[in-house]
Every structure is written in C-alpha cells, then in structure tokens.
Amino acid sequence: VETDIDRLALEHLPPEERTVQADLLSVQPNAAAADAKQERVRGIIRVTVVEAERLPAMDILRSVDPYCLVFLTERIGESTTGEVTFRTEEKKADRNPVWNADFELPIMRNSTALTVALFDKDSISKDDLIGCA
C-alpha cells in the first residue's frame, strides 16, 4: 500500500533523489549499522517553511519569539526521523514571522505524516507550544 509520502516522493523527486545519500544519515559506528539504516530510508522530502501570521501573545510582555520544528512521524505520532529534525531560526518579538527556510528530511520506511510544531522560545521556563499541524 502506497502512503501519501510515497506518492509525493515518486511524483516530485527525480529518480536519483529518491534515496538518501550516506552523508545525510547520522554517523554510524560500523558499516553494517549504516547499511541497515539505509534500507529503512525510502527517499527525501524537500520542505519550505514560509511564514506564520497573527500568532498569539505568549509572554507577560505580550510578545512571542516563534520557531518551528519539522519532522516526519508514523501513524501514532512518533517521530520516524529521530534526531533528523529541522528547526527554523527563532524570530524575536514577531507575531508575523517570515522564515522562507528550505531543508530536506529523510523519508523513513514507516513515515506517514509531516509534522510542524510551532513554539515560543522562553529564556526562563520551557518553550511553549503554540500549535501543531
């Protein structure tokens, strides 16, 4: 059964880019571990985080310092890309941030959804989740 991510990869990526090169994978202690990880990778997906609009004020000072985390997940919501998560830059005191950030993520065998989590950076307490899609 072909998932939406499989279909997108096949429709939009040239054949030479449907598999992730070894340099995109995390460093492995031995060749067998690297080969096992390569078999789980089905391709790459290119993503652009463009902007957010009208973000809510999250701090006492009525501001927000937003950034996004982007990763692939499986059906139950667990990350399939592990440490391969993209993080945009933080935009200080910006309720309408523009990132225009491009990046690539490896499509793992059990990846079924692209997840974007928007956070407010806090220097004193843990970062606040603004929203997730």
N, C-alpha and C positions, 0 to 999 in steps of 0.2 A: 504494500500500500504506500503510495507516494504522499508525503506530507506537503504542506504548503511551502515549507522552506526548500524541500527537494525540488518542487516545481519551479520556484523562483530561481534557484541556482541554475537549473537546466535551461530556463528561458533567458536569463540575463547574463550569465557568465560565459565567456569564451571557454572552449574545452580545456585549454592549458591552465585556466584559473579555477577549475572545479575541484582541485585538490590543493591542500595547504602544503607549502614547501616546508622543509625541516626547520628553516630558520624562524618560522612563525610559531613553532611549538616550543614549549618550555624545555630547558636543558635537562636531559636525562642522564643518569649515571652510566648506562650501558646501551649498546645498540639494540638489544632485544626489547628493552622498555620503550625506546624511541619508535621501533617498528610497530609495537602493539598500539601505541598512541596514534601513529599514522593511519592504522587500519580503522580506527574509530572516527577519523576526520573524513567528512564527505565533501568538503569544499569550503569556500569562504563566502561571506556576505559583506558587501560594502554598504555602509550606513553613513548618512549625513544628519547630524543633529543641527537643526536650523535655528529655532528660537522658541521662546515661551512668551505668553502675553498675559497681562493683568494678574500676576502672581499675588497671593495674599500676603499681607504684612505678617511676618512670623515672629519678630522680636519686639521687645518692650519699646524700642525706639521706632517702631512701625516700619522697619525695613526688612529686606530679605537678601541673602547672599547665596544665590542659587548655583547648583551644579547638577549634572546628570550622570548617572551610572547606567551603562547599556551592556546587556549580556543576553545570551541565549539560555532558554530554560526548557525543561521537559514538561510533560503534561501536568504533573503535580506541582509545578512551580519551582523546582530545584534547579539551580544553575548547572548547565552542562559544560560551560566553558571554564569553570573553576576560576583560576587566577587571571584568565584572559577576559578581563572586564575593561571596558573603555570608560574613562572618566573625563568629562569636559573640564575646562578651566572654570574656576569659581568667578562669578561676576558680582563684585562688591556693590551692595545697596542698589540693586537693579531689579525692578518689578517687571521689566520687559526685556529680558536678556536676549542677545543675539550671539550665537556661537559659530554657526557655519563650520562645524568641525566634522571632518571626514575621517573614517577609520575602517578597518576590516576586522571581522571576527571569524574564527574557525567554526564551521558547521559540524558539530559532533553528531554521531550516529543517532542519538536519542533526542536531539534538539527539535522542538516543535513550535516554539514561540520566541519572538524577540521582545525583551522586556526593557522598558525605560523607566527608571526611578529618578524622580526629581527631589533633591534635598536642599535644605537651607543649612549652610555652614554656620556652626556656632563655635565660638572660641572657648566658652566656659563649660557648656554642657555638651552632650552628644548631639550630633546633627539631627535636625528634624525632617521627617518625611513630609513632603508637600503633596506628592501624588505619584501614581504608578500606572503605567499602561503596558 
